[in-house]
């Protein structure tokens, strides 16, 4: 039954008479490296930093979505920062690869406040792995389909102080328009808008509370937002949770005002001063995904260089 539902979803992508917008991948650990959703974040940690995150959606369903992202970012010179982000997104036999280069210029606007302007450019590749389809499925789904490359552009703003941050970004500024119904251009990403807020609340010498929130919309699908809280212990270990839900502000659905999504358990640990490990597990609340084993996420971060500057508080985000 699960395989039939997944195949039906893929069929819906190909057989629709209009180009459907696809929202970009969502991560529960977005707060640990904002470069994935905002190019203005590049160089935020004031050192070169590498990061990897892998997410498996709906564990237990064959061909369910899975996403891998790799990034490296750091400082070029005073004010100038650069970042590189690679993304691989798969659902069944359909895949998307993207390679983006970010540039951010950061200025000091107060004693502890910094404002960053970021731009990102690169290429996005949509395709079909026919080896994952039977001959009948291949003929039925995409006999004449073709793999396509598309340009990608993002922009963002990011403001931070030692205990607070806020960011706004637009991902996918150039929407991929459909040239013909048999092209993979029907699997496209329209502009996605992100608003992030977060901060650090010291509780005592060893405990700090890290609340944050994320709002995301493409102005067509339900607006989604995350409410998160992490407790950091001795600057080494963090544990917390997140609630994600959707609000049907930009759809024609009238009978419901909210759409449940997921509860997440999130943890992180600094194995050494340079190595950070993060994990998250989502408990899906949607009726469609009831019966699955939820969604799993793991991340790994590495500081290539030591921070030469000393801040009143470390960079937790």
PASEBA-1860 file (N, C-alpha, C; in nm, 3 decimals):
! residues 317
1> XXXXXXXX> 0.082/-0.120/0.000/0.000/0.000/0.000/0.087/0.127/0.000 ~ 0.195/0.125/0.079/0.282/0.242/0.087/0.348/0.270/-0.048 ~ 0.390/0.162/-0.117/0.452/0.179/-0.249/0.352/0.236/-0.348 ~ 0.227/0.190/-0.338/0.124/0.240/-0.429/0.100/0.388/-0.408 ~ 0.096/0.432/-0.279/0.077/0.573/-0.250/0.190/0.659/-0.302 ~ 0.316/0.609/-0.287/0.430/0.685/-0.336/0.428/0.695/-0.486 ~ 0.396/0.583/-0.556/0.390/0.584/-0.702/0.280/0.677/-0.749 ~ 0.169/0.680/-0.677/0.059/0.769/-0.714/0.103/0.915/-0.705
9> XXXXXXXX> 0.185/0.945/-0.604/0.235/1.081/-0.591/0.325/1.120/-0.706 ~ 0.412/1.027/-0.748/0.501/1.054/-0.861/0.421/1.071/-0.989 ~ 0.318/0.984/-1.007/0.232/0.996/-1.123/0.165/1.132/-1.128 ~ 0.125/1.180/-1.010/0.060/1.310/-1.004/0.150/1.422/-1.052 ~ 0.280/1.410/-1.024/0.375/1.512/-1.068/0.383/1.517/-1.219 ~ 0.387/1.400/-1.282/0.405/1.393/-1.426/0.278/1.417/-1.505 ~ 0.165/1.372/-1.450/0.042/1.372/-1.528/-0.040/1.499/-1.511 ~ -0.002/1.587/-1.420/-0.080/1.708/-1.401/-0.078/1.796/-1.525
17> XXXXXXXX> -0.184/1.870/-1.547/-0.195/1.956/-1.664/-0.133/2.092/-1.641 ~ -0.086/2.116/-1.522/-0.020/2.244/-1.495/0.107/2.218/-1.417 ~ 0.198/2.312/-1.421/0.326/2.296/-1.350/0.304/2.320/-1.202 ~ 0.335/2.219/-1.120/0.317/2.232/-0.977/0.446/2.280/-0.912 ~ 0.433/2.374/-0.820/0.550/2.423/-0.749/0.587/2.326/-0.640 ~ 0.716/2.305/-0.622/0.767/2.214/-0.519/0.845/2.296/-0.418 ~ 0.806/2.287/-0.291/0.879/2.359/-0.188/1.014/2.291/-0.165 ~ 1.114/2.371/-0.126/1.247/2.316/-0.106/1.250/2.236/0.023
25> XXXXXXXX> 1.355/2.155/0.037/1.367/2.066/0.153/1.367/2.145/0.283 ~ 1.305/2.087/0.385/1.299/2.148/0.517/1.377/2.064/0.616 ~ 1.457/2.129/0.701/1.537/2.060/0.801/1.495/2.102/0.940 ~ 1.495/2.007/1.033/1.466/2.038/1.172/1.582/2.108/1.241 ~ 1.705/2.089/1.188/1.824/2.148/1.248/1.871/2.273/1.172 ~ 1.778/2.346/1.114/1.814/2.464/1.035/1.892/2.566/1.119 ~ 1.866/2.570/1.250/1.928/2.673/1.334/2.079/2.654/1.352 ~ 2.131/2.533/1.319/2.273/2.506/1.340/2.361/2.556/1.225
33> XXXXXXXX> 2.302/2.585/1.110/2.379/2.641/0.999/2.284/2.708/0.901 ~ 2.263/2.838/0.920/2.165/2.911/0.841/2.200/2.930/0.695 ~ 2.319/2.890/0.651/2.359/2.910/0.513/2.270/2.832/0.416 ~ 2.204/2.726/0.463/2.119/2.646/0.375/1.996/2.724/0.329 ~ 1.954/2.823/0.405/1.835/2.898/0.368/1.861/3.048/0.355 ~ 1.985/3.092/0.380/2.012/3.235/0.372/2.158/3.260/0.336 ~ 2.187/3.311/0.216/2.327/3.335/0.177/2.396/3.441/0.261 ~ 2.320/3.528/0.326/2.379/3.632/0.411/2.442/3.574/0.536
41> XXXXXXXX> 2.414/3.446/0.566/2.472/3.380/0.682/2.620/3.345/0.661 ~ 2.665/3.339/0.537/2.803/3.297/0.506/2.904/3.376/0.587 ~ 2.997/3.305/0.652/3.100/3.370/0.732/3.055/3.414/0.870 ~ 2.932/3.380/0.910/2.877/3.425/1.038/2.964/3.383/1.156 ~ 3.024/3.264/1.148/3.102/3.214/1.261/3.242/3.273/1.268 ~ 3.277/3.360/1.172/3.407/3.427/1.170/3.524/3.330/1.161 ~ 3.501/3.218/1.096/3.605/3.120/1.070/3.553/3.027/0.961 ~ 3.641/2.950/0.900/3.594/2.855/0.801/3.531/2.736/0.870
49> XXXXXXXX> 3.412/2.701/0.819/3.330/2.599/0.885/3.269/2.507/0.779 ~ 3.283/2.377/0.799/3.223/2.279/0.709/3.106/2.211/0.778 ~ 3.003/2.180/0.701/2.882/2.123/0.761/2.816/2.026/0.665 ~ 2.765/1.916/0.720/2.691/1.817/0.643/2.563/1.784/0.718 ~ 2.452/1.770/0.645/2.327/1.726/0.706/2.258/1.629/0.611 ~ 2.206/1.522/0.669/2.131/1.422/0.592/1.995/1.402/0.658 ~ 1.890/1.403/0.576/1.754/1.385/0.627/1.683/1.275/0.549 ~ 1.624/1.181/0.619/1.542/1.076/0.561/1.399/1.096/0.606
57> XXXXXXXX> 1.312/1.130/0.511/1.172/1.156/0.542/1.092/1.025/0.540 ~ 1.001/1.011/0.635/0.907/0.898/0.638/0.981/0.765/0.631 ~ 1.061/0.740/0.731/1.137/0.615/0.738/1.040/0.497/0.732 ~ 1.071/0.399/0.649/0.986/0.282/0.635/0.911/0.276/0.505 ~ 0.907/0.389/0.431/0.840/0.391/0.300/0.948/0.390/0.191 ~ 0.944/0.291/0.104/1.041/0.282/-0.005/1.029/0.403/-0.097 ~ 1.143/0.464/-0.128/1.144/0.577/-0.218/1.101/0.707/-0.156 ~ 1.087/0.713/-0.023/1.047/0.838/0.042/1.157/0.942/0.030
65> XXXXXXXX> 1.124/1.070/0.045/1.223/1.177/0.025/1.345/1.164/0.115 ~ 1.462/1.192/0.058/1.584/1.202/0.136/1.671/1.313/0.079 ~ 1.733/1.387/0.166/1.810/1.505/0.125/1.945/1.506/0.193 ~ 2.050/1.538/0.115/2.184/1.556/0.167/2.233/1.694/0.129 ~ 2.289/1.768/0.225/2.346/1.899/0.197/2.486/1.907/0.255 ~ 2.578/1.965/0.177/2.715/1.988/0.218/2.748/2.135/0.199 ~ 2.817/2.195/0.295/2.851/2.337/0.282/2.986/2.366/0.345 ~ 3.051/2.468/0.292/3.173/2.525/0.351/3.160/2.676/0.337
73> XXXXXXXX> 3.185/2.749/0.446/3.180/2.894/0.438/3.283/2.955/0.532 ~ 3.320/3.079/0.504/3.419/3.146/0.588/3.447/3.286/0.540 ~ 3.549/3.350/0.598/3.585/3.488/0.570/3.689/3.498/0.460 ~ 3.669/3.593/0.368/3.769/3.624/0.266/3.860/3.737/0.313 ~ 3.799/3.844/0.357/3.871/3.961/0.407/3.774/4.038/0.495 ~ 3.814/4.153/0.544/3.728/4.231/0.632/3.596/4.263/0.563 ~ 3.488/4.212/0.617/3.356/4.238/0.562/3.310/4.139/0.458 ~ 3.402/4.076/0.385/3.366/3.985/0.276/3.370/3.840/0.322
81> XXXXXXXX> 3.267/3.766/0.284/3.254/3.625/0.323/3.204/3.543/0.204 ~ 3.238/3.415/0.202/3.201/3.330/0.091/3.150/3.196/0.142 ~ 3.065/3.131/0.062/3.014/3.000/0.099/2.986/2.915/-0.023 ~ 2.993/2.784/-0.008/2.962/2.689/-0.115/2.863/2.587/-0.058 ~ 2.755/2.561/-0.132/2.652/2.468/-0.084/2.615/2.371/-0.196 ~ 2.623/2.242/-0.164/2.578/2.137/-0.257/2.458/2.066/-0.196 ~ 2.356/2.042/-0.277/2.235/1.976/-0.230/2.197/1.862/-0.323 ~ 2.161/1.748/-0.266/2.104/1.636/-0.341/1.972/1.599/-0.277
89> XXXXXXXX> 1.865/1.606/-0.354/1.731/1.579/-0.304/1.670/1.468/-0.390 ~ 1.617/1.365/-0.327/1.561/1.251/-0.400/1.424/1.214/-0.345 ~ 1.334/1.176/-0.438/1.207/1.116/-0.400/1.175/1.011/-0.505 ~ 1.183/0.887/-0.463/1.167/0.779/-0.559/1.277/0.784/-0.663 ~ 1.239/0.785/-0.791/1.336/0.789/-0.900/1.370/0.932/-0.941 ~ 1.303/1.030/-0.881/1.326/1.170/-0.917/1.435/1.229/-0.829 ~ 1.526/1.304/-0.887/1.633/1.366/-0.808/1.657/1.508/-0.853 ~ 1.712/1.587/-0.760/1.753/1.725/-0.788/1.889/1.747/-0.727
97> XXXXXXXX> 1.983/1.800/-0.805/2.115/1.839/-0.756/2.132/1.990/-0.776 ~ 2.191/2.055/-0.680/2.220/2.197/-0.696/2.357/2.231/-0.640 ~ 2.424/2.323/-0.705/2.554/2.374/-0.660/2.543/2.527/-0.657 ~ 2.561/2.585/-0.538/2.544/2.729/-0.521/2.670/2.791/-0.459 ~ 2.701/2.913/-0.502/2.811/2.991/-0.445/2.750/3.114/-0.379 ~ 2.780/3.135/-0.252/2.725/3.246/-0.176/2.831/3.353/-0.151 ~ 2.786/3.478/-0.153/2.873/3.588/-0.111/2.795/3.676/-0.015 ~ 2.857/3.710/0.097/2.793/3.795/0.198/2.888/3.907/0.238
105> XXXXXXXX> 2.834/4.028/0.248/2.913/4.141/0.297/2.854/4.185/0.430 ~ 2.937/4.185/0.534/2.891/4.210/0.670/2.951/4.340/0.723 ~ 2.866/4.424/0.782/2.911/4.550/0.839/2.869/4.558/0.986 ~ 2.945/4.634/1.063/2.913/4.655/1.204/2.820/4.774/1.215 ~ 2.704/4.756/1.281/2.605/4.863/1.291/2.588/4.914/1.433 ~ 2.648/4.844/1.530/2.646/4.890/1.669/2.762/4.823/1.742 ~ 2.769/4.844/1.872/2.882/4.787/1.947/2.890/4.636/1.931 ~ 2.776/4.568/1.930/2.777/4.422/1.914/2.694/4.374/1.796
113> XXXXXXXX> 2.629/4.466/1.726/2.540/4.427/1.616/2.609/4.427/1.481 ~ 2.574/4.328/1.399/2.628/4.317/1.264/2.513/4.293/1.166 ~ 2.523/4.353/1.047/2.423/4.335/0.942/2.492/4.284/0.817 ~ 2.435/4.178/0.760/2.496/4.114/0.644/2.399/4.112/0.527 ~ 2.454/4.139/0.406/2.378/4.131/0.282/2.435/4.016/0.200 ~ 2.349/3.925/0.155/2.399/3.806/0.086/2.331/3.779/-0.046 ~ 2.410/3.726/-0.140/2.360/3.683/-0.270/2.415/3.544/-0.300 ~ 2.338/3.466/-0.373/2.379/3.330/-0.407/2.344/3.302/-0.552
121> XXXXXXXX> 2.433/3.233/-0.624/2.408/3.197/-0.763/2.464/3.058/-0.790 ~ 2.398/2.985/-0.879/2.446/2.852/-0.913/2.356/2.784/-1.013 ~ 2.363/2.651/-1.017/2.286/2.572/-1.112/2.209/2.463/-1.039 ~ 2.090/2.432/-1.091/2.003/2.328/-1.036/1.973/2.228/-1.146 ~ 1.989/2.099/-1.115/1.969/1.992/-1.213/1.855/1.902/-1.168 ~ 1.749/1.891/-1.250/1.638/1.800/-1.225/1.650/1.679/-1.316 ~ 1.626/1.560/-1.262/1.640/1.442/-1.347/1.564/1.322/-1.294 ~ 1.574/1.214/-1.370/1.506/1.089/-1.339/1.606/0.975/-1.347
129> XXXXXXXX> 1.614/0.895/-1.240/1.700/0.776/-1.239/1.617/0.657/-1.285 ~ 1.626/0.625/-1.413/1.543/0.521/-1.472/1.576/0.382/-1.416 ~ 1.696/0.366/-1.359/1.732/0.235/-1.304/1.645/0.197/-1.186 ~ 1.578/0.298/-1.124/1.491/0.271/-1.011/1.347/0.243/-1.053 ~ 1.321/0.243/-1.185/1.187/0.218/-1.237/1.184/0.088/-1.316 ~ 1.071/0.021/-1.312/1.053/-0.093/-1.401/1.032/-0.041/-1.543 ~ 1.042/-0.128/-1.641/1.023/-0.086/-1.780/0.884/-0.028/-1.800 ~ 0.785/-0.089/-1.736/0.647/-0.040/-1.748/0.631/0.098/-1.685
137> XXXXXXXX> 0.692/0.117/-1.565/0.685/0.247/-1.499/0.754/0.355/-1.580 ~ 0.869/0.322/-1.638/0.944/0.418/-1.717/0.862/0.464/-1.837 ~ 0.796/0.370/-1.903/0.712/0.405/-2.018/0.592/0.487/-1.975 ~ 0.535/0.453/-1.860/0.414/0.517/-1.814/0.439/0.658/-1.761 ~ 0.552/0.676/-1.692/0.577/0.803/-1.625/0.647/0.906/-1.712 ~ 0.751/0.866/-1.782/0.837/0.967/-1.845/0.902/0.915/-1.971 ~ 0.824/0.866/-2.063/0.882/0.812/-2.186/0.958/0.919/-2.264 ~ 0.907/1.041/-2.264/0.969/1.148/-2.343/1.031/1.256/-2.257
145> XXXXXXXX> 1.040/1.233/-2.125/1.093/1.336/-2.036/1.243/1.351/-2.054 ~ 1.292/1.466/-2.015/1.434/1.494/-2.028/1.487/1.560/-1.901 ~ 1.613/1.536/-1.871/1.677/1.603/-1.758/1.709/1.746/-1.797 ~ 1.699/1.836/-1.702/1.721/1.978/-1.733/1.811/2.043/-1.629 ~ 1.885/2.144/-1.672/1.963/2.231/-1.585/1.896/2.368/-1.582 ~ 1.891/2.428/-1.464/1.831/2.559/-1.448/1.920/2.647/-1.361 ~ 1.922/2.779/-1.387/1.998/2.868/-1.299/1.925/2.887/-1.167 ~ 2.001/2.912/-1.061/1.943/2.938/-0.930/2.001/3.064/-0.869
153> XXXXXXXX> 1.915/3.146/-0.808/1.958/3.270/-0.744/1.883/3.288/-0.612 ~ 1.956/3.328/-0.508/1.898/3.353/-0.377/1.950/3.487/-0.324 ~ 1.880/3.544/-0.229/1.924/3.669/-0.165/1.875/3.671/-0.021 ~ 1.949/3.745/0.064/1.907/3.750/0.203/1.971/3.861/0.283 ~ 1.914/3.886/0.400/1.967/3.978/0.500/1.981/3.902/0.631 ~ 2.082/3.937/0.709/2.104/3.869/0.837/2.160/3.968/0.937 ~ 2.092/3.981/1.052/2.137/4.071/1.158/2.162/3.988/1.283 ~ 2.272/4.017/1.352/2.300/3.945/1.475/2.372/4.032/1.577
161> XXXXXXXX> 2.346/4.002/1.703/2.422/4.056/1.815/2.473/3.936/1.893 ~ 2.534/3.958/2.009/2.589/3.846/2.084/2.480/3.755/2.139 ~ 2.354/3.805/2.153/2.247/3.724/2.210/2.120/3.716/2.125 ~ 2.126/3.762/2.000/2.006/3.765/1.918/2.042/3.761/1.770 ~ 1.956/3.701/1.689/1.973/3.706/1.544/1.837/3.710/1.475 ~ 1.836/3.767/1.355/1.716/3.770/1.272/1.760/3.766/1.126 ~ 1.689/3.689/1.046/1.725/3.679/0.906/1.602/3.673/0.817 ~ 1.616/3.726/0.696/1.511/3.717/0.595/1.577/3.681/0.462
169> XXXXXXXX> 1.520/3.586/0.391/1.581/3.544/0.265/1.475/3.500/0.165 ~ 1.513/3.505/0.038/1.431/3.456/-0.073/1.516/3.353/-0.147 ~ 1.468/3.230/-0.153/1.540/3.121/-0.218/1.465/3.082/-0.345 ~ 1.537/3.080/-0.457/1.475/3.046/-0.586/1.411/3.167/-0.651 ~ 1.486/3.276/-0.663/1.431/3.400/-0.718/1.387/3.383/-0.862 ~ 1.463/3.309/-0.941/1.426/3.282/-1.080/1.348/3.152/-1.083 ~ 1.216/3.159/-1.094/1.133/3.039/-1.095/1.151/2.965/-1.227 ~ 1.154/2.833/-1.219/1.168/2.750/-1.338/1.034/2.735/-1.407
177> XXXXXXXX> 1.021/2.791/-1.526/0.895/2.785/-1.599/0.892/2.663/-1.690 ~ 0.774/2.605/-1.708/0.760/2.485/-1.789/0.761/2.520/-1.937 ~ 0.849/2.454/-2.013/0.855/2.473/-2.157/0.759/2.378/-2.229 ~ 0.748/2.256/-2.181/0.653/2.160/-2.237/0.615/2.060/-2.128 ~ 0.503/1.993/-2.146/0.448/1.909/-2.039/0.530/1.783/-2.016 ~ 0.619/1.746/-2.109/0.698/1.625/-2.094/0.836/1.651/-2.036 ~ 0.862/1.775/-1.997/0.993/1.811/-1.945/0.994/1.804/-1.794 ~ 1.112/1.781/-1.737/1.124/1.782/-1.592/1.110/1.921/-1.536
185> XXXXXXXX> 1.089/2.019/-1.620/1.065/2.153/-1.571/0.933/2.162/-1.496 ~ 0.848/2.057/-1.504/0.726/2.056/-1.424/0.762/2.039/-1.276 ~ 0.880/1.986/-1.247/0.926/1.975/-1.109/1.015/2.094/-1.082 ~ 0.958/2.200/-1.035/1.033/2.323/-1.022/1.017/2.378/-0.881 ~ 1.101/2.471/-0.847/1.092/2.537/-0.717/1.062/2.684/-0.738 ~ 0.946/2.729/-0.694/0.915/2.871/-0.698/0.986/2.941/-0.583 ~ 0.974/3.074/-0.580/1.038/3.149/-0.472/0.985/3.103/-0.336 ~ 1.076/3.078/-0.243/1.043/3.047/-0.105/1.096/3.160/-0.018
193> XXXXXXXX> 1.013/3.207/0.075/1.049/3.317/0.163/1.069/3.262/0.305 ~ 1.181/3.302/0.367/1.216/3.254/0.501/1.235/3.372/0.596 ~ 1.180/3.359/0.715/1.205/3.455/0.822/1.249/3.375/0.944 ~ 1.365/3.410/0.999/1.418/3.339/1.115/1.446/3.438/1.228 ~ 1.421/3.392/1.350/1.449/3.470/1.470/1.501/3.376/1.577 ~ 1.596/3.421/1.655/1.647/3.336/1.762/1.732/3.415/1.859 ~ 1.767/3.351/1.970/1.849/3.420/2.068/1.903/3.328/2.176 ~ 1.976/3.388/2.267/2.037/3.317/2.379/1.991/3.381/2.508
201> XXXXXXXX> 1.936/3.301/2.601/1.893/3.350/2.731/1.975/3.278/2.838 ~ 2.076/3.344/2.897/2.156/3.279/3.002/2.070/3.252/3.125 ~ 2.073/3.128/3.174/1.999/3.091/3.294/2.089/3.090/3.417 ~ 2.211/3.038/3.400/2.314/3.045/3.504/2.448/3.022/3.435 ~ 2.552/2.995/3.511/2.686/2.982/3.451/2.696/2.864/3.355 ~ 2.616/2.759/3.373/2.628/2.639/3.292/2.511/2.617/3.196 ~ 2.400/2.685/3.219/2.281/2.660/3.139/2.241/2.783/3.058 ~ 2.208/2.761/2.931/2.158/2.867/2.844/2.040/2.814/2.765
209> XXXXXXXX> 1.938/2.895/2.751/1.821/2.859/2.673/1.831/2.925/2.536 ~ 1.812/2.846/2.430/1.824/2.895/2.294/1.690/2.880/2.222 ~ 1.601/2.980/2.230/1.475/2.974/2.155/1.495/3.024/2.012 ~ 1.415/2.973/1.919/1.422/3.019/1.781/1.293/2.985/1.710 ~ 1.270/3.051/1.598/1.153/3.022/1.517/1.186/3.044/1.370 ~ 1.115/2.971/1.284/1.133/2.979/1.140/0.996/2.984/1.074 ~ 0.976/3.083/0.986/0.857/3.091/0.904/0.897/3.075/0.759 ~ 0.820/2.995/0.685/0.853/2.963/0.547/0.727/2.959/0.463
217> XXXXXXXX> 0.730/3.020/0.343/0.616/3.015/0.253/0.662/3.037/0.108 ~ 0.586/2.979/0.016/0.605/3.010/-0.126/0.484/3.085/-0.180 ~ 0.397/3.132/-0.091/0.277/3.209/-0.122/0.172/3.128/-0.198 ~ 0.190/2.995/-0.203/0.092/2.909/-0.269/0.050/2.795/-0.178 ~ 0.148/2.727/-0.121/0.122/2.619/-0.027/0.106/2.675/0.114 ~ 0.061/2.593/0.210/0.045/2.644/0.347/0.175/2.702/0.401 ~ 0.163/2.814/0.471/0.276/2.873/0.541/0.313/2.779/0.656 ~ 0.440/2.745/0.667/0.484/2.658/0.777/0.573/2.737/0.873
225> XXXXXXXX> 0.564/2.703/0.999/0.654/2.766/1.095/0.694/2.666/1.202 ~ 0.819/2.682/1.246/0.876/2.600/1.352/0.894/2.685/1.476 ~ 0.863/2.629/1.592/0.892/2.690/1.721/0.987/2.596/1.793 ~ 1.107/2.644/1.828/1.212/2.558/1.882/1.266/2.612/2.014 ~ 1.315/2.522/2.095/1.384/2.561/2.219/1.491/2.456/2.249 ~ 1.614/2.503/2.269/1.726/2.416/2.303/1.784/2.460/2.437 ~ 1.820/2.362/2.518/1.889/2.390/2.644/2.035/2.351/2.627 ~ 2.126/2.448/2.635/2.269/2.424/2.620/2.331/2.407/2.757
233> XXXXXXXX> 2.403/2.296/2.775/2.464/2.262/2.904/2.616/2.271/2.893 ~ 2.675/2.361/2.971/2.821/2.379/2.977/2.883/2.401/2.840 ~ 2.810/2.463/2.749/2.858/2.493/2.614/2.905/2.370/2.539 ~ 2.858/2.252/2.580/2.903/2.127/2.517/2.789/2.042/2.464 ~ 2.680/2.039/2.539/2.571/1.950/2.505/2.439/2.027/2.502 ~ 2.359/2.002/2.398/2.231/2.068/2.387/2.120/1.968/2.361 ~ 2.005/1.992/2.419/1.889/1.907/2.397/1.764/1.994/2.396 ~ 1.671/1.958/2.309/1.551/2.040/2.300/1.448/1.979/2.207
241> XXXXXXXX> 1.355/2.061/2.165/1.248/2.012/2.081/1.195/2.120/1.990 ~ 1.108/2.078/1.898/1.053/2.168/1.799/0.912/2.124/1.763 ~ 0.827/2.219/1.736/0.693/2.191/1.686/0.676/2.262/1.553 ~ 0.638/2.186/1.451/0.618/2.243/1.317/0.473/2.227/1.277 ~ 0.415/2.333/1.224/0.276/2.328/1.181/0.259/2.413/1.056 ~ 0.142/2.406/0.997/0.114/2.483/0.877/-0.015/2.562/0.892 ~ -0.018/2.679/0.831/-0.137/2.763/0.831/-0.178/2.786/0.687 ~ -0.304/2.760/0.653/-0.350/2.765/0.515/-0.389/2.907/0.476
249> XXXXXXXX> -0.291/2.996/0.473/-0.317/3.135/0.437/-0.319/3.158/0.287 ~ -0.245/3.080/0.211/-0.227/3.107/0.069/-0.290/2.999/-0.019 ~ -0.386/2.926/0.032/-0.452/2.821/-0.045/-0.601/2.847/-0.050 ~ -0.671/2.766/-0.129/-0.815/2.780/-0.143/-0.892/2.695/-0.042 ~ -0.822/2.624/0.045/-0.887/2.538/0.143/-0.956/2.626/0.248 ~ -1.085/2.601/0.272/-1.162/2.686/0.363/-1.205/2.614/0.491 ~ -1.206/2.480/0.489/-1.265/2.408/0.601/-1.174/2.396/0.722 ~ -1.043/2.417/0.705/-0.949/2.410/0.817/-0.858/2.532/0.814
257> XXXXXXXX> -0.818/2.579/0.929/-0.725/2.693/0.936/-0.585/2.650/0.968 ~ -0.569/2.528/1.021/-0.436/2.481/1.056/-0.416/2.338/1.008 ~ -0.292/2.303/0.987/-0.258/2.170/0.939/-0.141/2.119/1.021 ~ -0.161/2.015/1.101/-0.055/1.963/1.188/0.055/1.901/1.103 ~ 0.175/1.907/1.155/0.287/1.852/1.080/0.371/1.759/1.166 ~ 0.453/1.813/1.257/0.547/1.726/1.327/0.593/1.783/1.461 ~ 0.628/1.692/1.549/0.703/1.722/1.670/0.843/1.665/1.654 ~ 0.946/1.737/1.698/1.084/1.693/1.681/1.159/1.693/1.813
265> XXXXXXXX> 1.244/1.592/1.829/1.342/1.591/1.937/1.478/1.621/1.875 ~ 1.551/1.717/1.932/1.677/1.763/1.873/1.786/1.762/1.980 ~ 1.905/1.719/1.940/2.018/1.721/2.032/2.145/1.753/1.956 ~ 2.243/1.805/2.026/2.374/1.831/1.967/2.480/1.815/2.075 ~ 2.601/1.780/2.032/2.712/1.765/2.125/2.840/1.807/2.055 ~ 2.924/1.883/2.125/3.056/1.917/2.076/3.151/1.807/2.121 ~ 3.184/1.718/2.028/3.273/1.605/2.057/3.411/1.658/2.095 ~ 3.458/1.757/2.022/3.580/1.831/2.054/3.549/1.978/2.030
273> XXXXXXXX> 3.649/2.065/2.048/3.628/2.207/2.023/3.598/2.235/1.877 ~ 3.637/2.143/1.789/3.618/2.166/1.645/3.510/2.080/1.581 ~ 3.466/1.975/1.649/3.371/1.881/1.589/3.238/1.885/1.663 ~ 3.131/1.910/1.588/2.998/1.917/1.643/2.907/1.815/1.575 ~ 2.830/1.738/1.654/2.740/1.637/1.603/2.598/1.671/1.646 ~ 2.504/1.666/1.549/2.365/1.696/1.580/2.272/1.588/1.528 ~ 2.161/1.567/1.598/2.063/1.467/1.557/1.922/1.519/1.583 ~ 1.828/1.473/1.501/1.687/1.510/1.520/1.599/1.395/1.473
281> XXXXXXXX> 1.487/1.380/1.541/1.389/1.279/1.501/1.252/1.343/1.505 ~ 1.180/1.337/1.392/1.047/1.397/1.381/0.939/1.290/1.395 ~ 0.840/1.322/1.476/0.722/1.237/1.488/0.612/1.301/1.403 ~ 0.581/1.240/1.291/0.484/1.297/1.198/0.344/1.290/1.255 ~ 0.270/1.401/1.242/0.134/1.409/1.293/0.029/1.409/1.183 ~ 0.073/1.428/1.059/-0.021/1.430/0.948/-0.087/1.294/0.929 ~ -0.213/1.294/0.892/-0.284/1.170/0.869/-0.222/1.090/0.756 ~ -0.168/1.159/0.655/-0.111/1.091/0.539/0.007/1.005/0.578
289> XXXXXXXX> 0.085/1.049/0.678/0.207/0.978/0.713/0.192/0.891/0.837 ~ 0.070/0.880/0.891/0.049/0.793/1.005/0.085/0.650/0.967 ~ 0.158/0.581/1.054/0.201/0.445/1.022/0.345/0.437/0.980 ~ 0.410/0.551/0.951/0.552/0.550/0.919/0.631/0.560/1.049 ~ 0.762/0.548/1.037/0.849/0.558/1.154/0.906/0.697/1.172 ~ 0.836/0.799/1.123/0.882/0.935/1.140/0.994/0.970/1.044 ~ 1.068/1.076/1.077/1.178/1.124/0.992/1.303/1.141/1.076 ~ 1.418/1.105/1.018/1.545/1.106/1.091/1.641/1.203/1.024
297> XXXXXXXX> 1.722/1.270/1.107/1.814/1.370/1.056/1.944/1.367/1.137 ~ 2.057/1.377/1.069/2.186/1.381/1.138/2.272/1.489/1.072 ~ 2.352/1.559/1.153/2.439/1.663/1.099/2.576/1.656/1.164 ~ 2.676/1.702/1.091/2.814/1.702/1.139/2.880/1.832/1.097 ~ 2.940/1.900/1.195/3.008/2.026/1.167/3.154/2.020/1.206 ~ 3.238/2.094/1.132/3.382/2.096/1.162/3.437/2.236/1.141 ~ 3.504/2.289/1.244/3.570/2.420/1.237/3.713/2.400/1.185 ~ 3.740/2.452/1.066/3.872/2.433/1.006/3.979/2.518/1.072
305> XXXXXXXX> 3.940/2.636/1.120/4.036/2.727/1.182/3.983/2.772/1.317 ~ 4.070/2.812/1.404/4.029/2.864/1.534/3.992/3.010/1.520 ~ 3.895/3.051/1.599/3.851/3.189/1.599/3.954/3.277/1.670 ~ 4.005/3.376/1.597/4.107/3.464/1.655/4.046/3.572/1.743 ~ 3.914/3.599/1.721/3.849/3.701/1.801/3.781/3.637/1.921 ~ 3.769/3.713/2.029/3.705/3.662/2.149/3.573/3.738/2.170 ~ 3.464/3.663/2.171/3.332/3.722/2.189/3.283/3.695/2.331 ~ 3.188/3.779/2.373/3.132/3.761/2.507/3.061/3.626/2.518
313> XXXXX> 3.002/3.580/2.407/2.938/3.448/2.404/2.981/3.378/2.277 ~ 2.990/3.246/2.279/3.026/3.172/2.158/2.917/3.184/2.053 ~ 2.946/3.143/1.929/2.847/3.142/1.823/2.770/3.011/1.829 ~ 2.652/3.013/1.890/2.576/2.890/1.911/2.497/2.850/1.787 ~ 2.470/2.945/1.699/2.384/2.916/1.585/2.465/2.904/1.456
END
